[in-house]
Amino acid sequence: MKMHITNIYGQSPRSTAMISQNMVASVARGLGFKEIGIYSYPIKTDTYQEMSKRIDGMIASVSFGDFVVIQLPSWNGTEFDELLIKKLKSYRHIRIVVFVHDFIPLMFQNNAYLMDKHIELFNLSDAIILPSQAMADKLTSHGLKTRIIIQSMWDHPHNIDIIPKKFAKKFFFAGSPTRFPFVKNWNFSNRLEVFSDQPADFENKNNLNVTFTGWKNDFSLLDALIGGFGLVWSENISNQAEKEYSHLNLSYKLSTYISAGVPVIANRGISLQKIIEDNKIGFVVSSLSEANEIVNNFSAEKYSEIIKNVENFAPLLRTGYFTKKALIDSMGAAFMKKEARYDYL
């Protein structure tokens, strides 16, 4: 039996979707998985026969009885994902796990009509890895029946030496102003540094405490997080109920902040709220005003204490703990009898 995992290529190097899949595949290779590369392409240029042949080439190394983890979405469209899973299901004694990074019918409001199709597709798998229990509850209420493994948190593996963090009354935010427009209207007393290009419609005179320092690759981003607080904030925009979706999915930037050794401040209700509070690695707040007030009242002594908590937790993310656990547990769920697996997982 061989173990395989899909991995997407061909997107922008700034794509969090590709970065997260590449990370999972890298951790999986350390566990002995072989990679199935999927290139992002304009699927509508293919006929059904062309797409079928393309997928046949991608999965040529898969054999009867193998174990395959499919990271979804592939961002090549629902038709592509459906054909990929159905082709793999035709292999005798194969075991398939779907690793859900994002759930498109909930992520984009105009794709809500795809809910039943996605649930039907997921039910073809032997097990599924979902971001959170809240997501699991939501999909189960819509008919999901396959065995569920909860991912719990993104990892952010690296081997960079982390320098001691400096106390500063400052926020850092990694994200696009288009998706997170609040960064263009920052009227708070503490500074906000945004790791993105400055938008054309940004007005400096009305936002004196915000600076845009450009997109940064992984090494540069971790190096730039020298202190202060990592901000995780969502608000609803056109076609995307970002705030509600943050209650279900996982924030990759949050794990980046923690892996870099920086405490976080996140919107209340976020799926990672319990982990943040239980491990005392940051704060959850109901408004940006509340976040600003927390930073206003912080001291160097309190910052030193929370940094210790972050450094106690961060090695889990730096070594891929949550990804390894999800992959191993999903394999057990896929192969063990339902009544037996609870004794071992």
C-alpha positions in Angstrom: 0.0 0.0 0.0 1.2 3.5 -0.9 0.1 6.8 0.6 -0.7 9.7 -1.6 -1.7 13.4 -1.1 -2.8 16.0 -3.6 -1.1 19.4 -3.8 -1.9 22.4 -5.9 0.5 24.5 -8.0 0.2 27.3 -10.5 -1.4 30.0 -8.3 0.1 33.3 -7.2 2.9 32.9 -4.7 0.7 35.1 -2.5 -2.1 32.6 -2.5 -2.8 31.3 1.0 -4.8 28.5 -0.5 -1.7 27.2 -2.3 0.7 28.0 0.6 -1.5 25.9 3.0 -1.8 23.0 0.6 2.0 23.0 0.0 2.6 23.1 3.8 0.3 20.1 4.4 1.9 18.1 1.5 5.4 18.9 2.9 4.5 17.6 6.3 2.8 14.5 4.7 6.0 13.7 2.7 7.8 13.5 6.1 5.3 10.7 7.0 5.9 8.8 3.8 3.3 10.2 1.5 3.8 10.5 -2.3 2.6 13.7 -4.0 -0.1 14.0 -6.6 0.5 17.4 -8.2 -2.5 19.4 -9.4 -1.9 22.4 -11.6 -4.4 25.3 -11.4 -5.7 25.9 -14.9 -8.8 27.4 -16.6 -10.9 24.2 -16.5 -13.5 25.5 -18.9 -11.0 25.3 -21.8 -11.2 21.5 -21.4 -13.8 19.2 -22.8 -15.0 16.4 -20.4 -12.7 14.0 -22.2 -9.7 16.3 -22.0 -10.3 16.8 -18.3 -10.7 13.1 -17.7 -7.4 12.4 -19.5 -5.6 15.1 -17.5 -6.8 13.6 -14.2 -5.7 10.1 -15.4 -2.2 11.4 -15.8 -2.2 13.0 -12.4 -3.2 9.8 -10.6 -1.2 7.4 -12.7 0.9 6.4 -9.6 -2.1 5.3 -7.6 -2.8 1.5 -7.3 -5.5 -0.7 -5.9 -5.5 -0.7 -2.1 -3.7 2.6 -1.7 -4.5 5.5 0.7 -5.2 8.9 -0.8 -5.7 12.2 0.9 -7.4 14.8 -1.4 -6.9 18.4 -0.4 -10.0 20.4 -1.3 -10.9 22.6 -2.9 -8.5 22.1 -5.8 -9.7 25.6 -7.0 -10.2 24.0 -10.5 -13.9 23.8 -10.0 -16.5 21.4 -8.5 -16.6 19.4 -11.8 -12.9 18.7 -11.5 -13.0 17.7 -7.8 -16.0 15.5 -8.5 -14.4 13.6 -11.4 -11.1 13.2 -9.4 -12.9 11.6 -6.5 -15.0 9.4 -8.6 -12.0 8.1 -10.6 -10.2 7.3 -7.5 -13.2 5.5 -6.1 -13.1 3.1 -9.0 -9.9 1.6 -7.7 -10.5 -1.6 -5.7 -10.0 -1.4 -1.9 -8.7 2.2 -2.1 -9.2 4.4 0.9 -9.9 8.1 0.4 -9.8 11.0 2.9 -10.9 14.5 2.0 -8.9 17.3 3.7 -11.2 20.3 3.6 -9.3 23.7 3.6 -12.3 25.8 2.6 -15.9 25.0 2.0 -17.0 27.0 -1.0 -20.8 26.9 -0.4 -20.3 28.6 2.9 -17.3 30.7 1.9 -19.1 32.5 -1.0 -22.8 33.3 -0.7 -23.5 32.9 -4.5 -22.2 29.3 -4.3 -24.6 28.2 -1.5 -26.6 26.3 -4.1 -23.6 23.8 -4.3 -24.1 22.6 -0.7 -25.9 19.3 -1.6 -23.4 18.5 -4.4 -20.5 19.0 -2.0 -22.1 16.9 0.8 -22.8 14.1 -1.7 -19.2 14.2 -2.9 -17.8 14.2 0.6 -19.9 11.2 1.5 -18.0 9.2 -1.1 -14.9 9.5 1.1 -13.9 7.0 3.9 -13.2 9.9 6.2 -13.0 13.7 6.1 -10.7 16.2 7.9 -12.7 19.4 8.8 -11.3 22.6 10.2 -13.5 22.8 13.4 -16.2 21.1 15.3 -18.5 24.0 14.3 -17.9 23.2 10.7 -18.5 19.5 11.4 -21.8 20.3 13.1 -22.9 22.5 10.2 -22.1 19.9 7.5 -23.7 17.1 9.5 -26.9 19.1 9.7 -26.8 19.1 5.9 -26.4 15.3 5.5 -22.7 14.7 5.9 -22.3 11.0 7.0 -18.7 10.1 6.6 -16.3 9.8 9.5 -15.0 13.1 10.7 -11.5 14.1 12.0 -11.1 17.7 13.4 -8.0 19.5 12.2 -8.2 22.1 15.1 -5.5 24.5 13.9 -3.1 25.3 11.0 0.5 24.6 11.5 3.3 26.9 10.3 6.5 24.8 10.2 9.9 26.6 10.0 13.4 26.4 11.2 14.1 30.1 11.7 15.7 31.3 14.9 13.1 33.4 16.7 14.5 36.5 18.2 13.1 37.8 21.6 10.0 39.9 21.0 9.9 43.5 21.9 7.0 45.0 23.8 5.3 47.5 21.6 1.8 49.0 21.5 1.3 48.0 17.9 -0.7 45.7 15.7 0.4 43.6 12.7 -2.0 42.3 10.1 -1.4 40.0 7.1 -4.2 40.3 4.6 -5.5 42.0 1.5 -7.3 45.4 1.9 -9.8 44.2 -0.7 -10.9 41.2 1.5 -10.3 43.1 4.8 -11.3 46.7 4.1 -11.2 47.7 7.8 -7.4 48.4 7.3 -8.3 51.4 5.1 -10.2 53.0 8.0 -8.0 52.7 11.0 -8.9 55.4 13.4 -7.3 54.1 16.6 -4.4 55.3 18.8 -2.1 52.3 18.3 -0.3 51.7 15.1 -1.3 49.1 12.6 1.3 47.7 10.1 -0.3 45.9 7.2 1.7 43.4 5.2 0.1 44.3 1.9 0.5 46.8 -0.9 -1.1 50.2 -0.2 -4.5 50.3 -2.0 -5.1 53.1 -4.6 -8.1 54.5 -2.7 -6.2 54.8 0.7 -6.3 58.2 2.2 -3.2 58.9 4.4 -4.5 62.0 6.0 -7.4 60.1 7.6 -5.3 57.1 8.7 -2.2 58.4 10.2 -1.6 55.3 12.3 -1.6 52.7 9.6 1.3 51.8 7.2 1.4 49.3 4.4 4.7 47.6 4.1 4.0 45.2 1.2 3.4 41.5 0.8 6.2 39.4 2.4 7.3 35.9 1.7 7.4 33.4 4.6 10.9 34.2 5.8 10.4 37.9 5.6 7.0 37.8 7.3 8.3 35.8 10.2 11.3 38.1 10.5 9.1 41.2 10.4 7.0 40.1 13.4 9.3 41.6 15.9 6.8 42.3 18.7 3.4 43.8 19.4 0.3 41.8 18.6 -0.9 39.9 15.5 -4.4 40.9 14.6 -7.0 38.5 13.3 -10.1 40.3 12.2 -13.0 39.5 9.8 -15.9 41.6 8.6 -18.5 40.8 6.0 -18.0 42.0 2.5 -19.9 41.6 -0.8 -20.6 37.9 -1.5 -18.6 36.8 1.6 -19.9 36.6 5.1 -16.4 36.6 6.4 -17.3 37.2 10.1 -19.6 34.2 10.2 -17.2 32.1 8.2 -14.5 32.8 10.7 -16.6 30.8 13.2 -16.2 27.7 11.1 -12.9 27.8 9.3 -9.3 28.2 10.5 -7.2 31.3 10.2 -3.8 30.7 8.6 -2.5 34.1 9.6 -3.2 33.4 13.3 -0.9 30.3 13.2 1.7 32.4 11.4 1.7 35.0 14.3 2.0 32.3 17.0 4.7 30.4 15.1 6.6 33.7 14.9 6.3 34.1 18.7 3.7 36.9 18.7 0.5 36.9 20.7 -2.8 37.4 18.9 -6.0 39.5 19.2 -8.9 38.0 17.3 -12.6 38.6 16.8 -14.9 36.9 19.3 -16.6 33.7 18.0 -13.6 32.7 15.9 -13.2 28.9 15.7 -9.9 29.1 17.5 -11.3 31.1 20.5 -11.0 28.2 23.0 -7.4 27.4 22.0 -6.5 31.1 22.4 -8.2 31.4 25.8 -7.2 28.0 27.2 -3.5 28.5 26.3 -3.5 32.2 27.2 -1.8 33.1 23.9 -3.9 36.2 23.2 -7.3 37.7 23.5 -10.7 37.6 21.8 -12.6 40.8 21.5 -16.0 42.0 20.2 -14.7 45.2 18.5 -11.5 46.8 17.2 -12.1 49.5 19.8 -11.8 46.8 22.5 -8.7 45.5 20.9 -7.1 49.0 20.9 -8.1 49.4 24.6 -6.4 46.1 25.6 -3.1 47.2 23.9 -3.4 50.7 25.5 -3.5 49.1 28.9 -0.8 46.6 28.4 2.5 46.7 30.2 6.0 45.3 29.4 5.6 42.9 32.4 2.3 41.5 31.1 3.7 41.2 27.6 6.7 39.2 29.0 4.2 36.8 30.6 2.1 36.3 27.5 5.2 35.8 25.3 6.1 32.8 27.6 2.7 31.3 26.9 3.2 31.8 23.2 6.6 30.2 23.2 5.3 27.2 25.2 2.6 26.6 22.5 4.5 27.6 19.3 6.7 24.4 18.9 3.5 22.5 18.0 3.0 24.7 15.0 6.7 24.8 14.1 6.9 21.0 13.9 3.6 20.3 12.1 1.8 18.7 15.1 -1.8 19.4 14.1 -1.2 18.3 10.4 0.5 15.1 11.4 -2.2 14.2 13.9 -5.0 14.9 11.4 -3.4 12.8 8.7 -2.6 9.9 11.1 -6.0 10.0 12.7 -7.8 10.1 9.3 -5.9 7.0 8.2 -7.1 5.2 11.3 -10.6 6.4 10.7 -10.5 5.2 7.1 -9.2 1.7 7.8 -10.7 0.8 11.2 -14.2 -0.4 11.9 -16.3 2.4 13.2 -16.9 0.7 16.6 -13.2 0.0 17.1 -11.6 3.3 16.1 -12.8 5.1 19.2 -10.4 3.0 21.3 -7.4 4.2 19.3 -8.1 7.7 18.1 
